[in-house]
Amino acid sequence: MSEENEIDDSELELEEYENPDNKVFLRTHERISQELSGEIVKLEKGYVELRLTTTPDMLADDIGLIHGGFIFSAADYAAMAAVNEKNVVLVGSDCQFLSPVKFHDEVNVIARVRHKEGRKRNVHVEAFVLDIKVFDGEFKTVITERHVLKLKLDENHEDTEA
């Protein structure tokens, strides 16, 4: 990385994006479909609560099973919102689906930033239907200097855009 592109990692620490009423504003993933990935019901610095209401579009079969991809999407969205940096990307996850989710279930997702190291953030995410834990995961994220689709691949390539 050239000297002009270097960023002091301290600039990437979680900033307080608050107004005088101490409200935190979402700074990332603003175009996510809340119908498919959940609605944020509580947003604090390093913490998110999200509610996913299951819909017929999420069905995996005629018995009422909700496809796990929608649960993962809600968990991923919650993790990104907990980090709440403009250019945050998921680089890995370790997760378990602990119980099935069925049509008409309301899934409550909680995400907490647990570890910060430079540009890296680890976020623990849990999801519940009533008091039953249905999902548990650790999400590894990285805050990038620019949008992931505009990062330089190496010194010889121009910025790439999709």
GROMACS elastic network, one bead per residue, 0.5 to 0.9 nm:
[ bonds ]
;  ai    aj funct       b0    kb
    1     4     6  0.82512   500
    1     5     6  0.63435   500
    1     6     6  0.65888   500
    1   154     6  0.82051   500
    1   155     6  0.74238   500
    2     5     6  0.54188   500
    2     6     6  0.65227   500
    2   155     6  0.82146   500
    3     6     6  0.52814   500
    3     7     6  0.87268   500
    4     7     6  0.83557   500
    5   145     6  0.85373   500
    6   145     6  0.88018   500
    7    10     6  0.84150   500
    7    11     6  0.72947   500
    7    12     6  0.83533   500
    7   145     6  0.75201   500
    8    11     6  0.56499   500
    8    12     6  0.75415   500
    8   118     6  0.89946   500
    9    12     6  0.52461   500
    9    13     6  0.70566   500
    9   117     6  0.89431   500
    9   118     6  0.53346   500
    9   119     6  0.63875   500
   10    13     6  0.54844   500
   10   118     6  0.72797   500
   10   119     6  0.88515   500
   11    14     6  0.85923   500
   11    15     6  0.86350   500
   12    15     6  0.77575   500
   12    85     6  0.81351   500
   12   118     6  0.74648   500
   12   119     6  0.65065   500
   12   143     6  0.74170   500
   12   144     6  0.89582   500
   12   145     6  0.87533   500
   13    85     6  0.89426   500
   13   116     6  0.82093   500
   13   118     6  0.75954   500
   13   119     6  0.77460   500
   14    17     6  0.89123   500
   14    45     6  0.75095   500
   14    46     6  0.77156   500
   14    83     6  0.72194   500
   14    84     6  0.76232   500
   14    85     6  0.72240   500
   15    45     6  0.80597   500
   15    84     6  0.88158   500
   15    85     6  0.83133   500
   16    22     6  0.89920   500
   16    24     6  0.72164   500
   16    45     6  0.68575   500
   17    22     6  0.84638   500
   17    23     6  0.77212   500
   17    24     6  0.53036   500
   17    25     6  0.59941   500
   17    26     6  0.83532   500
   17    27     6  0.83902   500
   17    45     6  0.82970   500
   18    21     6  0.73651   500
   18    22     6  0.50041   500
   18    25     6  0.66272   500
   19    22     6  0.52653   500
   19    23     6  0.56280   500
   19    24     6  0.72111   500
   19    25     6  0.84071   500
   20    23     6  0.75023   500
   23    43     6  0.82137   500
   23    44     6  0.77943   500
   24    43     6  0.63366   500
   24    44     6  0.58765   500
   24    45     6  0.69558   500
   25    43     6  0.76340   500
   25    44     6  0.85939   500
   25    84     6  0.85214   500
   26    29     6  0.80633   500
   26    30     6  0.71563   500
   26    43     6  0.77481   500
   26    81     6  0.66989   500
   26    84     6  0.62977   500
   26    85     6  0.85384   500
   26    86     6  0.88797   500
   27    30     6  0.70231   500
   27    81     6  0.77934   500
   27    84     6  0.56141   500
   27    85     6  0.59981   500
   27    86     6  0.53294   500
   27    87     6  0.88869   500
   28    31     6  0.85787   500
   28    80     6  0.71415   500
   28    81     6  0.65431   500
   28    83     6  0.87402   500
   28    84     6  0.57438   500
   28    85     6  0.59645   500
   28    87     6  0.69534   500
   28    88     6  0.74269   500
   29    32     6  0.58078   500
   29    77     6  0.76207   500
   29    80     6  0.74168   500
   29    81     6  0.75150   500
   29    84     6  0.87120   500
   29    86     6  0.78477   500
   29    87     6  0.88423   500
   29    88     6  0.88177   500
   30    33     6  0.87506   500
   31    34     6  0.86111   500
   32    35     6  0.87297   500
   32    36     6  0.81158   500
   32    37     6  0.69375   500
   32    38     6  0.87176   500
   32    77     6  0.79110   500
   33    36     6  0.54011   500
   33    37     6  0.59188   500
   33    38     6  0.74794   500
   33    39     6  0.86210   500
   34    37     6  0.50538   500
   34    39     6  0.50187   500
   34    40     6  0.81457   500
   34    52     6  0.79049   500
   34    74     6  0.88674   500
   35    38     6  0.58527   500
   35    39     6  0.73607   500
   35    52     6  0.74858   500
   35    53     6  0.74313   500
   35    54     6  0.83643   500
   35    55     6  0.81192   500
   36    39     6  0.89804   500
   36    52     6  0.75759   500
   36    53     6  0.83795   500
   36    54     6  0.81195   500
   36    55     6  0.82118   500
   36    57     6  0.84808   500
   36    58     6  0.78493   500
   36    70     6  0.67588   500
   36    73     6  0.79226   500
   36    74     6  0.77825   500
   37    50     6  0.89739   500
   37    51     6  0.86662   500
   37    52     6  0.64738   500
   37    53     6  0.89314   500
   37    70     6  0.65167   500
   37    71     6  0.77245   500
   37    72     6  0.85778   500
   37    73     6  0.55123   500
   37    75     6  0.81393   500
   37    76     6  0.85840   500
   37    77     6  0.67251   500
   37    78     6  0.88090   500
   38    50     6  0.60117   500
   38    51     6  0.52285   500
   38    53     6  0.69171   500
   38    73     6  0.84524   500
   38    74     6  0.56301   500
   38    75     6  0.89198   500
   38    77     6  0.79206   500
   38    78     6  0.84523   500
   38   107     6  0.85983   500
   38   108     6  0.88879   500
   38   109     6  0.86858   500
   39    49     6  0.86073   500
   39    50     6  0.53624   500
   39    51     6  0.52531   500
   39    52     6  0.63418   500
   39    53     6  0.85458   500
   39    74     6  0.87414   500
   40    43     6  0.68971   500
   40    48     6  0.70720   500
   40    49     6  0.59901   500
   40    51     6  0.64247   500
   40    52     6  0.88939   500
   40    78     6  0.77890   500
   40    81     6  0.85756   500
   41    48     6  0.77249   500
   41    49     6  0.56329   500
   41    50     6  0.53432   500
   41    51     6  0.67343   500
   42    47     6  0.79836   500
   42    48     6  0.55503   500
   42    50     6  0.69055   500
   43    46     6  0.81833   500
   43    47     6  0.61027   500
   43    49     6  0.66467   500
   43    50     6  0.86763   500
   43    81     6  0.77558   500
   43    82     6  0.74095   500
   44    47     6  0.50290   500
   44    48     6  0.62544   500
   44    49     6  0.89465   500
   44    82     6  0.75264   500
   45    48     6  0.82309   500
   45    82     6  0.69492   500
   45    83     6  0.78685   500
   45    84     6  0.79332   500
   45   113     6  0.88456   500
   46    81     6  0.81696   500
   46    83     6  0.57019   500
   46    84     6  0.75389   500
   46   111     6  0.80369   500
   46   112     6  0.57575   500
   46   113     6  0.50470   500
   46   114     6  0.82788   500
   46   123     6  0.86610   500
   47    78     6  0.85659   500
   47    79     6  0.85437   500
   47    81     6  0.79122   500
   47    83     6  0.78625   500
   47   110     6  0.75510   500
   47   111     6  0.56846   500
   47   113     6  0.65414   500
   48    78     6  0.61255   500
   48    79     6  0.77707   500
   48    81     6  0.66658   500
   48    82     6  0.53141   500
   48   109     6  0.79558   500
   48   110     6  0.57683   500
   48   111     6  0.51930   500
   48   112     6  0.67300   500
   49    78     6  0.72008   500
   49    82     6  0.88516   500
   49   108     6  0.70997   500
   49   109     6  0.56373   500
   49   111     6  0.65707   500
   50    74     6  0.77002   500
   50    75     6  0.86160   500
   50    77     6  0.87665   500
   50    78     6  0.65130   500
   50   107     6  0.82246   500
   50   108     6  0.58474   500
   50   110     6  0.64827   500
   50   111     6  0.84166   500
   51    74     6  0.82934   500
   51   106     6  0.68307   500
   51   107     6  0.56935   500
   51   109     6  0.61582   500
   51   110     6  0.89668   500
   52    70     6  0.88176   500
   52    71     6  0.81076   500
   52    74     6  0.68923   500
   52   105     6  0.84904   500
   52   106     6  0.58086   500
   52   108     6  0.64192   500
   52   109     6  0.77069   500
   53   103     6  0.87769   500
   53   104     6  0.70900   500
   53   105     6  0.65483   500
   53   107     6  0.63585   500
   53   108     6  0.87724   500
   54    57     6  0.82494   500
   54    58     6  0.66038   500
   54    59     6  0.84345   500
   54    66     6  0.74200   500
   54    70     6  0.87572   500
   54   101     6  0.86177   500
   54   102     6  0.76827   500
   54   103     6  0.56802   500
   54   104     6  0.55536   500
   54   105     6  0.59027   500
   54   106     6  0.63052   500
   54   107     6  0.77120   500
   55    58     6  0.55681   500
   55    59     6  0.73103   500
   55    66     6  0.85172   500
   55   103     6  0.65300   500
   55   104     6  0.69678   500
   55   105     6  0.89372   500
   56    59     6  0.54402   500
   56    64     6  0.85531   500
   56    66     6  0.85940   500
   56   103     6  0.70456   500
   56   104     6  0.87429   500
   57    60     6  0.86701   500
   57    66     6  0.89425   500
   58    65     6  0.83708   500
   58    66     6  0.54525   500
   58    67     6  0.59735   500
   58    68     6  0.88751   500
   58    69     6  0.87473   500
   58    70     6  0.68135   500
   58   103     6  0.80152   500
   59    62     6  0.75517   500
   59    63     6  0.86489   500
   59    64     6  0.60972   500
   59    65     6  0.57627   500
   59    67     6  0.59713   500
   59   102     6  0.81281   500
   59   103     6  0.69838   500
   60    63     6  0.84549   500
   60    64     6  0.71861   500
   60    65     6  0.55324   500
   60    66     6  0.54769   500
   60    67     6  0.50180   500
   60    68     6  0.86891   500
   61    64     6  0.59524   500
   61    65     6  0.58885   500
   61    66     6  0.78060   500
   61    67     6  0.84992   500
   62    65     6  0.76331   500
   63   102     6  0.85088   500
   63   103     6  0.87814   500
   64   101     6  0.84671   500
   64   102     6  0.52759   500
   64   103     6  0.50845   500
   64   104     6  0.86181   500
   65    68     6  0.88086   500
   65   100     6  0.70256   500
   65   101     6  0.61485   500
   65   103     6  0.63459   500
   66    69     6  0.85014   500
   66    70     6  0.75308   500
   66    71     6  0.82552   500
   66   100     6  0.75130   500
   66   101     6  0.55096   500
   66   102     6  0.52248   500
   66   103     6  0.61481   500
   67    70     6  0.60211   500
   67    71     6  0.74595   500
   67   100     6  0.89151   500
   67   101     6  0.80551   500
   67   102     6  0.88569   500
   68    71     6  0.51103   500
   68    72     6  0.62447   500
   68    73     6  0.85495   500
   68    97     6  0.76807   500
   68   100     6  0.81334   500
   68   101     6  0.79738   500
   69    73     6  0.59986   500
   69    74     6  0.86293   500
   70    74     6  0.62463   500
   70    75     6  0.86081   500
   71    74     6  0.52085   500
   71    75     6  0.62780   500
   71    76     6  0.86499   500
   71    97     6  0.87257   500
   71   101     6  0.83868   500
   71   107     6  0.80865   500
   71   127     6  0.81558   500
   71   134     6  0.89171   500
   71   135     6  0.77940   500
   72    76     6  0.60149   500
   72    77     6  0.84855   500
   72    95     6  0.87447   500
   72    97     6  0.89021   500
   72   135     6  0.83639   500
   73    76     6  0.50627   500
   73    77     6  0.60618   500
   73    78     6  0.85167   500
   74    77     6  0.51120   500
   74    78     6  0.61179   500
   74    79     6  0.86188   500
   74   107     6  0.89461   500
   74   109     6  0.72964   500
   74   127     6  0.89207   500
   75    78     6  0.50905   500
   75    79     6  0.61953   500
   75    80     6  0.87224   500
   75   109     6  0.65368   500
   75   110     6  0.80358   500
   75   111     6  0.75760   500
   75   125     6  0.62356   500
   75   126     6  0.75264   500
   75   127     6  0.74725   500
   75   135     6  0.84492   500
   75   136     6  0.88805   500
   75   137     6  0.80599   500
   75   139     6  0.88183   500
   76    79     6  0.50659   500
   76    80     6  0.62455   500
   76    81     6  0.86254   500
   76    90     6  0.77842   500
   76   125     6  0.83507   500
   76   139     6  0.75504   500
   77    80     6  0.51689   500
   77    81     6  0.61629   500
   77    82     6  0.85774   500
   78    81     6  0.51030   500
   78    82     6  0.60711   500
   78    83     6  0.87382   500
   78   109     6  0.70981   500
   78   110     6  0.70921   500
   78   111     6  0.57146   500
   78   112     6  0.87639   500
   78   125     6  0.75598   500
   79    82     6  0.50972   500
   79    83     6  0.64496   500
   79    84     6  0.85084   500
   79    90     6  0.86738   500
   79   110     6  0.85960   500
   79   111     6  0.55971   500
   79   112     6  0.73843   500
   79   113     6  0.77631   500
   79   122     6  0.86569   500
   79   123     6  0.58706   500
   79   124     6  0.75581   500
   79   125     6  0.67930   500
   79   139     6  0.68549   500
   79   140     6  0.89260   500
   79   141     6  0.83952   500
   80    83     6  0.52970   500
   80    84     6  0.60269   500
   80    85     6  0.78760   500
   80    88     6  0.65995   500
   80    89     6  0.73884   500
   80    90     6  0.77504   500
   80   111     6  0.89329   500
   80   123     6  0.85760   500
   80   141     6  0.78970   500
   81    85     6  0.78769   500
   81   111     6  0.83987   500
   82    85     6  0.86811   500
   82   111     6  0.61907   500
   82   112     6  0.62513   500
   82   113     6  0.63263   500
   82   123     6  0.75945   500
   83    88     6  0.73937   500
   83   112     6  0.84210   500
   83   113     6  0.65675   500
   83   121     6  0.71321   500
   83   122     6  0.87955   500
   83   123     6  0.77970   500
   83   141     6  0.83358   500
   83   143     6  0.87314   500
   84    87     6  0.86241   500
   84    88     6  0.75201   500
   85    88     6  0.56714   500
   85   143     6  0.68836   500
   86   143     6  0.80319   500
   86   144     6  0.86489   500
   86   146     6  0.87036   500
   86   147     6  0.81562   500
   87   142     6  0.83143   500
   87   143     6  0.55830   500
   87   144     6  0.53959   500
   87   145     6  0.69670   500
   87   146     6  0.62541   500
   87   147     6  0.54512   500
   87   148     6  0.71931   500
   88   141     6  0.65585   500
   88   142     6  0.56414   500
   88   144     6  0.61720   500
   88   147     6  0.82550   500
   88   148     6  0.83884   500
   89   140     6  0.86197   500
   89   141     6  0.54633   500
   89   142     6  0.55115   500
   89   143     6  0.64540   500
   89   144     6  0.75125   500
   89   147     6  0.89819   500
   89   148     6  0.74568   500
   90    93     6  0.78223   500
   90   139     6  0.70496   500
   90   140     6  0.60550   500
   90   142     6  0.66307   500
   91   139     6  0.78936   500
   91   140     6  0.56863   500
   91   141     6  0.54074   500
   91   142     6  0.68205   500
   92   138     6  0.84578   500
   92   139     6  0.60550   500
   92   140     6  0.50509   500
   92   141     6  0.70544   500
   93   137     6  0.68666   500
   93   138     6  0.55763   500
   93   140     6  0.58653   500
   93   141     6  0.87674   500
   94   136     6  0.85345   500
   94   137     6  0.55338   500
   94   138     6  0.52922   500
   94   139     6  0.66716   500
   94   140     6  0.86046   500
   95   125     6  0.88058   500
   95   135     6  0.72608   500
   95   136     6  0.56056   500
   95   138     6  0.62227   500
   95   139     6  0.81016   500
   96   134     6  0.83534   500
   96   135     6  0.57434   500
   96   136     6  0.54133   500
   96   137     6  0.62346   500
   97   100     6  0.74698   500
   97   133     6  0.89272   500
   97   134     6  0.58938   500
   97   136     6  0.67873   500
   97   137     6  0.86560   500
   98   132     6  0.89729   500
   98   133     6  0.66832   500
   98   135     6  0.53619   500
   98   136     6  0.73893   500
   99   132     6  0.78610   500
   99   133     6  0.70882   500
   99   135     6  0.72270   500
  100   134     6  0.66374   500
  101   104     6  0.88528   500
  101   105     6  0.65715   500
  101   106     6  0.87500   500
  101   107     6  0.80700   500
  101   129     6  0.76421   500
  101   134     6  0.72581   500
  102   105     6  0.56668   500
  102   106     6  0.89905   500
  103   106     6  0.86684   500
  105   129     6  0.66145   500
  105   130     6  0.86433   500
  106   128     6  0.83514   500
  106   129     6  0.60288   500
  106   130     6  0.77763   500
  107   127     6  0.63641   500
  107   128     6  0.55604   500
  107   130     6  0.77606   500
  107   134     6  0.84630   500
  108   126     6  0.82870   500
  108   127     6  0.54195   500
  108   128     6  0.51558   500
  108   129     6  0.63838   500
  108   130     6  0.79526   500
  109   125     6  0.69693   500
  109   126     6  0.57002   500
  109   128     6  0.64573   500
  109   135     6  0.86830   500
  110   124     6  0.81824   500
  110   125     6  0.56170   500
  110   126     6  0.53623   500
  110   127     6  0.62953   500
  110   128     6  0.85724   500
  111   123     6  0.64332   500
  111   124     6  0.56312   500
  111   126     6  0.66037   500
  111   127     6  0.87863   500
  112   122     6  0.85234   500
  112   123     6  0.54184   500
  112   124     6  0.53678   500
  112   125     6  0.65880   500
  113   116     6  0.76083   500
  113   121     6  0.66986   500
  113   122     6  0.58802   500
  113   124     6  0.64284   500
  113   125     6  0.88835   500
  114   121     6  0.74924   500
  114   122     6  0.56656   500
  114   123     6  0.54766   500
  114   124     6  0.64732   500
  115   120     6  0.80075   500
  115   121     6  0.56505   500
  115   122     6  0.50733   500
  115   123     6  0.71513   500
  116   119     6  0.74535   500
  116   120     6  0.58295   500
  116   122     6  0.66819   500
  117   120     6  0.51638   500
  117   121     6  0.65581   500
  117   122     6  0.88142   500
  118   121     6  0.81338   500
  118   142     6  0.89848   500
  118   143     6  0.88544   500
  119   141     6  0.83319   500
  119   142     6  0.55266   500
  119   143     6  0.51221   500
  119   144     6  0.73159   500
  120   140     6  0.72736   500
  120   141     6  0.57745   500
  120   143     6  0.64618   500
  121   139     6  0.82127   500
  121   140     6  0.60994   500
  121   141     6  0.51932   500
  121   142     6  0.62235   500
  121   143     6  0.78735   500
  122   138     6  0.67566   500
  122   139     6  0.56465   500
  122   141     6  0.61990   500
  122   142     6  0.87804   500
  123   137     6  0.82555   500
  123   138     6  0.57190   500
  123   139     6  0.50686   500
  123   140     6  0.65417   500
  123   141     6  0.77467   500
  124   136     6  0.77028   500
  124   137     6  0.58921   500
  124   139     6  0.63410   500
  125   135     6  0.78432   500
  125   136     6  0.58431   500
  125   137     6  0.51612   500
  125   138     6  0.62252   500
  125   139     6  0.74448   500
  126   133     6  0.71467   500
  126   134     6  0.77468   500
  126   135     6  0.54996   500
  126   137     6  0.64307   500
  126   138     6  0.89112   500
  127   132     6  0.84426   500
  127   133     6  0.58135   500
  127   134     6  0.56260   500
  127   136     6  0.65825   500
  128   131     6  0.60496   500
  128   132     6  0.53160   500
  128   134     6  0.53349   500
  128   135     6  0.70065   500
  129   132     6  0.53060   500
  129   133     6  0.65747   500
  129   134     6  0.67187   500
  130   133     6  0.82011   500
  133   136     6  0.75604   500
  143   146     6  0.86686   500
  144   147     6  0.67830   500
  144   148     6  0.69449   500
  144   151     6  0.82423   500
  145   148     6  0.85367   500
  145   151     6  0.79209   500
  146   149     6  0.81568   500
  146   150     6  0.62747   500
  146   151     6  0.60324   500
  147   150     6  0.52404   500
  147   151     6  0.64540   500
  148   151     6  0.54392   500
  149   152     6  0.88041   500
  149   159     6  0.82067   500
  149   160     6  0.62364   500
  149   161     6  0.53487   500
  149   162     6  0.62861   500
  150   158     6  0.89813   500
  150   159     6  0.52391   500
  150   160     6  0.50863   500
  150   161     6  0.54078   500
  150   162     6  0.82287   500
  151   154     6  0.88604   500
  151   158     6  0.87792   500
  151   159     6  0.58111   500
  151   160     6  0.65974   500
  151   161     6  0.84688   500
  152   155     6  0.70378   500
  152   156     6  0.85758   500
  152   157     6  0.64018   500
  152   158     6  0.62709   500
  152   160     6  0.67007   500
  153   156     6  0.80874   500
  153   157     6  0.63634   500
  153   158     6  0.80403   500
  153   159     6  0.76356   500
  153   160     6  0.79577   500
  154   157     6  0.57857   500
  154   158     6  0.83371   500
  155   158     6  0.78915   500
  157   160     6  0.79365   500
